[in-house]
Amino acid sequence: MIQNLSKLAVIGAGKMGETLIKALIEAKILAAGQIVATAKHAHRVEEVTARLGVPATLDNRAAVSEAEVILLGVKPQALREVLAEIKPVIRSDQLVISIAASATTAFIERHLEKSAPVVRTMPNTPALVGAGMTALCRGAHANDEHLARARQIFDAVGRTVIVDEKYMDAVTALSASGPAYIYVILESLAEGGLKVGLPRQVATELAAQMCLGAAKMVLETGAHPALLKDAVTTPAGCTIDGILQLEEGGLRVTLIKAVVEATRRATQLIES
Ligand SMILES: NC(=O)c1ccc[n+]([C@@H]2O[C@H](COP(=O)([O-])OP(=O)(O)OC[C@H]3O[C@@H](n4cnc5c(N)ncnc54)[C@H](OP(=O)(O)O)[C@@H]3O)[C@@H](O)[C@H]2O)c1
């Protein structure tokens, strides 16, 4: 159970909000009755209650009023409007957690016009299967305890790391957008398998489990990826021929550029 948390309001329970609610209930960190969710459209409110068993409403103010922790799950473009709506009912003893890309803690604090503690986070969709990666940083009014309370929520869905806020757009481009890059790589590797005769389903399973295994090797051995790559690449073997193709195709530069360009874009999703 999360300390001092009897009610969590998820304002904007979309894909990411639903993932977090589901994980918190499954991990028994919160009971369904300790959560209230909101959405913009009535059909989504009904869907959230039907799928997750949590009370849901269109009324953001009512949800905020009854909660100790408020998780802002709306898109960056909807954040300004939602902050204006909940501003009159926010109290400085409530903890505000945002998962919105691009929105700084200063932006949220400014629009709330209260000294409520704000923790900015950046989760990713593998949270759905308990393999998420979330970075967190604190705003001007948040202390270690606020950060720890926020962290407990995301620890339920994977790994967490505390970073300085100046890194949050880079985190967005790397670990939040990253699953999409890996799906492209995984799909392409599976198609390579297809080209050399493997059935599609087998090729996809081979590629996916291989990606999972390679990632686990990096995390669990702590070894540099280059050393792990060298251990697979035997002299005059077949792997070096594959690597030559990757280098010729500019895979490294392409991936570096993907992160750089997505970081640039992550600074622009919301106007200050
Ligand atoms: N998806 C990712 O991979 C990912 C990763 C990290 C962070 N994030 C962040 O997570 C946030 C949500 O992304 P998402 O992919 O979950 O988007 P999403 O599925 O579109 O969810 C947004 C939810 O906000 C609701 N909403 C919109 N306006 C609202 C309002 N005025 N009051 C209450 N609810 C409102 C929508 O309700 P309706 O359904 O009724 O329209 C929707 O359910 C974004 O800020 C994004 O930057 C996403």
The ligand as an ORCA input file, in Angstrom:
! r2SCAN-3c Opt
* xyz 0 1
  N       1.169      6.354    -24.992
  C       2.435      6.362    -24.616
  O       3.279      5.573    -25.059
  C       2.876      7.330    -23.548
  C       4.104      7.131    -22.913
  C       4.480      8.027    -21.924
  C       3.676      9.102    -21.593
  N       2.510      9.268    -22.248
  C       1.694     10.437    -21.904
  O       0.485      9.964    -21.384
  C      -0.536     10.897    -21.673
  C      -1.728     10.143    -22.214
  O      -1.363      9.441    -23.373
  P      -2.254      8.236    -23.881
  O      -1.471      7.584    -24.954
  O      -2.773      7.448    -22.716
  O      -3.453      9.090    -24.541
  P      -4.988      8.723    -24.668
  O      -5.191      7.254    -24.769
  O      -5.548      9.611    -25.734
  O      -5.607      9.180    -23.245
  C      -5.927     10.488    -22.922
  C      -7.210     10.436    -22.101
  O      -7.490     11.770    -21.663
  C      -8.888     11.947    -21.684
  N      -9.187     13.359    -21.742
  C      -8.990     14.254    -22.743
  N      -9.419     15.479    -22.384
  C      -9.897     15.354    -21.120
  C     -10.505     16.252    -20.215
  N     -10.685     17.544    -20.519
  N     -10.874     15.774    -19.005
  C     -10.702     14.465    -18.676
  N     -10.145     13.561    -19.501
  C      -9.762     14.010    -20.707
  C      -9.352     11.213    -22.909
  O     -10.713     10.896    -22.752
  P     -11.597     10.276    -23.943
  O     -11.059      8.889    -24.159
  O     -12.987     10.282    -23.398
  O     -11.392     11.164    -25.142
  C      -8.435      9.987    -22.910
  O      -9.048      8.912    -22.242
  C       0.036     11.911    -22.652
  O       0.234     13.136    -21.986
  C       1.345     11.305    -23.101
  O       2.336     12.305    -23.303
  C       2.069      8.404    -23.203
*
